[in-house]
Amino acid sequence: LTKLNFNYDKVNSDFLMELKAGRLLISFWRHNDAVAALFIDRFYSHLKSAKSVYTAFQTAQKEIAQKFKSPFLNENFILLF
């Protein structure tokens, strides 16, 4: 995980098109590194066997939500297509 301060106000469709990424997994705010690492670990673990990226994302989100009740911890990431 990287420690980047990202200005979301500067993100626009041109920027996303330049990345040439099919999907982006981003966080809304600065995150707890331990929780973020666990989320990423669970996401990639599910991605190996899931039928879709979205299913892997949803499953990882549910697992984190069961473990951490605060929305600042369990609803930090979003998946953009």
N, C-alpha and C positions, 0 to 999 in steps of 0.2 A: 504494500500500500504506500502511496506517496503522500507527502505532506505538501499539498499545493493549495494556495489561497486562490480561489477562482472567482472572478467577478461574473456572476450569472447575468447581470444586466447587459453585458457585452455579447452574450451568445445570441446569434441569429441564424437563420437558415443557411446563409452563405457559409458561415463558419462550419456548421455541421456537414454541409455538402463537401467542403474541402477535406474533412477528415476521411471521407469515403468509408465510413464505418456503417455497417448494416444496422447495428444496435449500439446504444450507449447505456451504461449503468453508471449513474451519477448520484451523488448525495446532495441533499438540500442544504445541509449545514455542516459545520465541523463535527466530526464524529468521535465517539469513543473508539480508540484503536482496537481494543480487545473485542468489542462487539462487532466492529466492522470486519475484523479478521475472521471471526466466527461466521458472519454472514457470507463472506466471500467463499470461505471453505465449504459451507453447506451448499451455496449456489453452484459452485463448480462440481461438487460431488453429485448433486442432482442432475446437473447438465449432462453428465456422462450417460445417464440412464433415462432421462426424461424424453418425452416425445416432442417437446418444444422448449425454447428458451423461456417463454412465458411460464410454462408449467414449473420449470426449475426455479424460476424467480419466485413464483407464488408459494411454492413449497418451502423454500428457504425463509421467506418472510413469515410464514405461519410458525415455523420452528422458533425463530427469533422472538416473535410476539408471545409465544408460550413461555419462553425463558425470561424475557424482560418485559415488564408491563408498561414502562414509560414509552409513549409515542416518539420521544426524542431519540430513543435507542432502537425501537423496532420498526419505525416507519421512515427512516432516514433516506433510504435508497429508492430511486425510481428507474424504470427501464424504458428507454425511448427507442422506438422503431423507426 
